[in-house]
Amino acid sequence: MNCFEAQNLSMQYVNGDIEEEKIKPFLKHVASCKDCKEELEICYIIVNGMKELEQDKTKINNFHEAFENMFNGAIKKLDKKHNERKIKIIIMVILIIILVLVLTGDIYEFARLS
């Protein structure tokens, strides 16, 4: 993803309207690009500041800190999904190996050697 694409998606991301398949490349780009992260933070501050004005409440005292917490949480969630996917693949490979060994009868030979 390039800066132009990321900056066009910033407002969609803040509003929760970004397409699911674009989230990972968007977050990866923003995490590595200072300008795009700054653009995303500005969108975040505008949207959340307007919400607070409309509600006539001040819930967020430090918008920068709130943005950093939101962004870091999104990155952690992305990393968690990636790690879960890796674990599922490893488990599937192990199960396939066991299945092949059972179907070929080699599981008993393998157990005897251990």
N, C-alpha and C positions, 0 to 999 in steps of 0.2 A: 504494500500500500504506500502511496506517496502522500506528500503533505496536502496537496489539493484535495484528494479523496478524503483524507482524515479530517481536514477542517470542514468539509461539507457534511461530515457525519457527526460532528461534535454536538450540535443542537439536538439531533435525533437521539444520540446516546443519552444526553442529560434528561431528555423527555421520556426515555424508555421506549422510543419508537424505532430503534435500530434493528435491522434484520439479524436474526440469531447467527447466521453464518458470517456476518461481517464483524461481530464483536471481537473475536480473537485477533484477526489482523489489525483491527483498529487499535485495540489496547496495546498490542506489541509495538505498533508504530509510535503511539503516543508516549509509551514508556521510554522509547529511545530518542524522541525528538523534543527538544526543549520548546521550540516554537509551537508545536501542535499541542503539547501539554498545557502551555500558557493559554492557547486559544480555548481548549476544553475548560480550563479553570474559569476563564471569563464567561463562557456560556453557563457554567454551573452557578456562578455568582449572580448572573443576571436572572436566571430562571428562579433560583431559590430566594433571591432578594425580592423579586416581584411577588412570589407566593406569600412571603412574610408581610409585604405591604398590603396585599389584598386581604389577608387575614387579620391585619392590624395587630400582629403579634411579633415579638422578637424572640425566636427560639435559638437562632444561631448568632453567637457573639463573634466568632472568628471564622469567616467564610473560607479563608485559606486552609485552616486546620480541618474544617469540615470537608473541604474538597480533597485534601490529602488522605483523610480517613476513608472517604468514599472510593477514591482511586486505588489506594493500596488494598482495600477490601476486594475490589473487582479483580485486581491482579492475583491476589491469593486464591480467590475462587477459581480463576482460570487455571492456576497451577494445580489446584486440588483436582479439578476435572481431568487435567492431563495425567496426573499421577494415578488416578482411579482407572483411567483407560489403560495405562501401562500394566497395572496389576491384573485387570481383566484379561488382557492378552496373554500374560504369563500363565495365569490359571488355565486359560483355554488350551495353551500349548501343552501344559502338563497333563491335562485331561485327555488330549488327543494322543499323547505318547502312551499313557496308561491304557487307553482304549485299543490302540494298535497292538501293544504288548499282550493284552488279554485276548484279543481276537486271533492273534497268531500263536498263542500258547506260550510265548516267550516270557510271560510274567513269572511263571513258575521257575523257569531257568534263572531268571534275574534274581528272584527271591533266594534261590539256593546259593547263588554266588555271593550274596551279601552277608 
